Amino acid sequence: MTALHRYLGRLYDTILSRQELQIEELEILDRSDRPGQTSEFYVRVRFPDESQLQVVEKLVAERLIILKVRYAYHYQRADGELAFRYDNAPHYPDIVTFPHHKHVGGAVVPSRPPDLSEVLREIDAVLYAS
């Protein structure tokens, strides 16, 4: 089993472990057994309040290191309005963490590439704050 295959398995298990999530779409293209070792992970899930998260990760394995070549974690409220999105599209070159950034409302702020578990914890803090 390759490092990339294990990483994809962890993403899959993370989503499945969240029983409150309704999985609307899930696609894993695991090419970790081929030269170049590239893979893709896509999921769209709905939360109990009808908000939703879409995740895209395009991955490359270089030896034991997994690189997120492209990613987006797009979380929107039930009304369809953006709550936040992390991505690495190279369209904000003046941000210190270029190309990594986070959209919050109408603002774009520096960020580092998040992990799916971190994004879910951030959403939990919004949904389940007392």
C-alpha positions as CSV (number, residue, x, y, z in Angstrom):
1,M,0.0,0.0,0.0
2,T,1.4,3.4,-1.0
3,A,1.6,6.5,1.0
4,L,-0.9,8.1,-1.4
5,H,-3.3,5.2,-1.0
6,R,-3.1,5.5,2.8
7,Y,-3.8,9.2,2.6
8,L,-6.8,8.7,0.4
9,G,-8.1,6.1,2.8
10,R,-7.7,8.6,5.7
11,L,-9.8,11.2,3.9
12,Y,-12.5,8.6,3.1
13,D,-12.5,7.3,6.7
14,T,-12.7,10.9,8.0
15,I,-15.9,11.5,6.0
16,L,-17.5,8.2,6.9
17,S,-16.8,8.7,10.6
18,R,-19.0,11.7,10.6
19,Q,-22.4,10.0,10.8
20,E,-24.3,13.3,10.9
21,L,-23.1,14.1,7.3
22,Q,-25.2,13.3,4.3
23,I,-22.8,12.3,1.5
24,E,-24.2,13.8,-1.7
25,E,-21.2,12.9,-3.9
26,L,-17.9,11.1,-3.4
27,E,-15.3,10.3,-6.0
28,I,-11.8,8.9,-5.5
29,L,-9.5,8.5,-8.4
30,D,-6.6,6.4,-7.0
31,R,-3.8,6.2,-9.4
32,S,-1.2,5.6,-6.7
33,D,-0.1,2.3,-8.3
34,R,0.9,4.0,-11.6
35,P,4.0,6.0,-12.6
36,G,3.6,9.6,-11.5
37,Q,1.4,8.6,-8.6
38,T,-1.4,11.1,-8.9
39,S,-4.8,10.9,-7.4
40,E,-7.9,13.0,-6.8
41,F,-10.4,13.2,-4.0
42,Y,-13.8,14.9,-4.3
43,V,-16.7,15.0,-1.8
44,R,-19.8,17.0,-1.3
45,V,-21.5,16.6,2.0
46,R,-24.5,18.2,3.7
47,F,-24.7,19.0,7.4
48,P,-27.8,18.7,9.6
49,D,-28.5,22.5,9.2
50,E,-28.4,22.1,5.4
51,S,-25.1,23.9,5.0
52,Q,-22.6,22.0,2.8
53,L,-18.9,21.4,2.3
54,Q,-17.3,20.6,-1.1
55,V,-13.7,19.3,-1.0
56,V,-11.3,18.8,-4.0
57,E,-7.8,17.6,-3.5
58,K,-5.5,16.8,-6.5
59,L,-2.5,14.9,-5.1
60,V,0.9,13.8,-6.2
61,A,3.2,11.5,-4.3
62,E,6.9,12.1,-4.3
63,R,8.4,9.2,-2.4
64,L,6.7,9.3,1.0
65,I,5.6,12.9,0.7
66,I,2.0,13.8,-0.4
67,L,1.7,17.1,-2.2
68,K,-1.6,18.9,-2.6
69,V,-1.2,20.2,-6.1
70,R,-4.6,21.7,-6.1
71,Y,-7.1,22.0,-3.3
72,A,-10.3,23.7,-2.3
73,Y,-12.5,23.4,0.8
74,H,-15.7,25.3,0.1
75,Y,-18.1,25.7,2.9
76,Q,-21.4,27.4,2.3
77,R,-24.4,28.2,4.5
78,A,-27.8,26.6,3.9
79,D,-28.9,29.7,1.9
80,G,-26.0,29.1,-0.5
81,E,-23.9,32.0,0.7
82,L,-20.1,31.4,1.2
83,A,-19.1,31.0,4.8
84,F,-15.4,30.3,3.9
85,R,-13.2,28.7,1.3
86,Y,-9.6,27.6,1.4
87,D,-7.8,27.2,-1.9
88,N,-4.5,27.5,-3.7
89,A,-5.7,29.0,-7.0
90,P,-2.9,31.4,-8.0
91,H,-4.9,34.6,-8.3
92,Y,-3.8,36.6,-5.2
93,P,0.0,37.0,-5.7
94,D,0.3,39.8,-3.1
95,I,-0.8,37.5,-0.2
96,V,2.1,36.4,1.9
97,T,1.1,32.8,1.8
98,F,0.6,32.8,-2.0
99,P,-0.9,30.8,-3.6
100,H,-2.5,29.6,-0.4
101,H,-5.4,31.7,0.9
102,K,-8.8,31.7,2.6
103,H,-12.0,33.5,1.5
104,V,-14.1,34.7,4.4
105,G,-17.1,36.6,3.4
106,G,-15.8,39.2,0.9
107,A,-12.2,39.2,2.3
108,V,-9.2,37.1,1.2
109,V,-6.7,36.4,3.9
110,P,-3.4,34.4,4.2
111,S,-3.6,30.8,5.2
112,R,-1.7,27.6,5.1
113,P,-3.1,24.5,3.4
114,P,-5.5,23.0,5.8
115,D,-6.3,19.3,6.5
116,L,-9.8,18.0,6.1
117,S,-10.1,17.3,9.8
118,E,-9.1,20.9,10.6
119,V,-11.8,22.2,8.2
120,L,-14.4,19.9,9.9
121,R,-13.4,21.2,13.3
122,E,-13.8,24.8,12.1
123,I,-17.3,24.0,10.8
124,D,-18.1,22.2,14.1
125,A,-17.1,25.4,16.0
126,V,-19.6,27.4,13.9
127,L,-22.5,24.8,14.0
128,Y,-22.2,23.6,17.6
129,A,-21.1,26.7,19.4
130,S,-23.0,27.1,22.6
